[in-house]
């Protein structure tokens, strides 16, 4: 992990509490103000995403963030739960 810490449930709860994710007009992804567009598409991050998604509080926080992104304008979202959980009325 970038922070140099191994993650566990307590660490994940701590870092997801106040996390901010935003998209700009060019579809760049910002994590707490930092452009992470390239980093989030690496095999390592894909593996970690699968590992941390087993925690309900992580899925809940990401659902909130994705819904907020959709409220701000037109977006195209891809993912297993987008049509059933995140934006069921899309």
C-alpha positions, 0 to 999 in steps of 0.5 A: 500500500502506498501508505507503507502500512498493511491494511486491516479493518481498523486501518481501512475504517480510519482512512475511509472515514474522511476520504474524498474522491472527485472527477474532473471534466476530463474524467481524471480521478482525484483522491483527496485532491491528488490525481490518481487516474493512472494508479487506480488502473494498475493490476496491484490496485485492482487486486487490492480493490477486490480484497477491501471490497469485502468490508461492508463499510468500504462498499457503503462509503464508495456507494455514497461517493459514487452517488455524489459523483452522479448527482454532480453531472453526467457520468458513465460508471462501470461495475458489478453493483452500479445498476443494482446498488449504486444507481438503481434508478439509472 
